[in-house]
Amino acid sequence: MNIFVQKVGTNDSIRLTSETERSIFDYFWGNNNRILFLKDTGGDENYQLYGVNIDGSNLIALTAFKGVTTNIIDDLPEIDSVIIIGLNKRNPQIFDPYRLNIETGKMTMLAENPGNIQDWMTDHDGKLRLALALDGVNKSVLYRDSENENFATVMFYQWNRRVGWSTTDPMINSDGGTNWNGTDSEGTVWKKSNDPSPIGWRVPTFEEINTLLDTDKVSYEWTTKNGVNGGKFTDKVSGKSIFLPAIGDRAFGNSGELNISKEMGSYWSSTPSAQQGISFMSQLRFSSVQAGLFGAYRSYGFPVRCVAE
């Protein structure tokens, strides 16, 4: 298989590749002017990435490293010039993430995979912020605030409590404890002293989360990104979006039982809704059916998606 480009409504086409030994393995649009494609050499399955303009010019071997294969982490459809790829260049058994300029071939390593990272995820600005780790049968989600920081494990938090709880079993908290507190916390707002967010960030309010549910301005889609189910909220004007992975929760009450749900996601707000009252705190809940704000017992353990102060 080779790649041709033909303008809609015409009979003329431009041939972009001329492979004779093996078919092109895969191809996709890099931007409106550039096609990217993967091919190996003689069936060695070390797939290398190439880029070519739609007029056939500027053909570049973007990852022409001997014995190295390329996988696509994120094609960043909202960003024209770069994509995120994985290369087993440093270690044949491990793929590290790189930001690649598809026009020039310049690439930057974004993190070093310790060996247990199975998938990586970016934010809407194309920054690598989330990693999915697998240690035996235990899965965990890692997060960082910026690409200049190290990844840390995402944790579940009970409302208005600073201590975080592991998203895998055995259950342990951020202070090294194992005794789950099944009582409900007090207060009508998440105190600053109890906010687990990094400096300069905080737990979002009910009103802030509710802006994601304004269907006149924001569209919602249950989707899968890099093998992870979650909710995607997209601004209808700017096209910018936020993806929230569905990673489960810990049950309210005395058990703190882990619920690994791939079909529903929940995230805390820092304030209650007027309709629900203060007995239940508001949580954003989303699934393949709907997204909405619901009340939840304060002793539930949910993740937090913090916002800038």
SULQUI-V107228 format. One record per backbone hydrogen bond with DSSP energy under -1.0 kcal/mol. CO is the residue of the C=O (numbers start at 1). NH is the residue of the N-H. Records with the same first field share a line. If there is no record, write none. Layout:
CO=NH + NH
This chain:
1=24
3=16 + 17
5=14
7=10
14=5
26=38
28=36
33=54
34=30 + 31
35=52
36=28
37=50
38=25 + 26
39=48
41=44
45=47
47=70
48=39
49=62 + 63
50=37
51=60
52=35
53=56
57=53
60=51
63=65
65=68
69=88
71=86
74=84
76=79
81=102
83=100
84=73 + 74
85=98
86=71
87=96
91=94
96=87
97=110
98=85
99=108
100=83
101=105
106=101
108=99
116=134
119=132
121=129 + 130
123=126
127=123
129=144
130=121
131=142
132=118 + 119
133=140
135=138
138=135
140=133
141=154
142=131
143=152
146=149
152=143
156=165
157=302
158=161
164=174
165=156
172=166
173=176
177=173
191=194
192=195
198=201
200=309
202=307
204=270
205=209
206=210
209=212
210=213
211=214
213=215
214=217 + 218
217=236
219=234
221=232
223=230
225=228
228=225
229=246
230=223
231=244
232=221
233=242
234=219
235=239
240=235
242=233
244=231
249=259
250=301
257=251
259=249 + 261
265=286
267=284
270=190
273=277
281=296
282=269
283=294
284=267
285=292
286=265
290=287
292=285
294=283
296=281
297=300
298=159
301=250
302=157
303=268
307=202
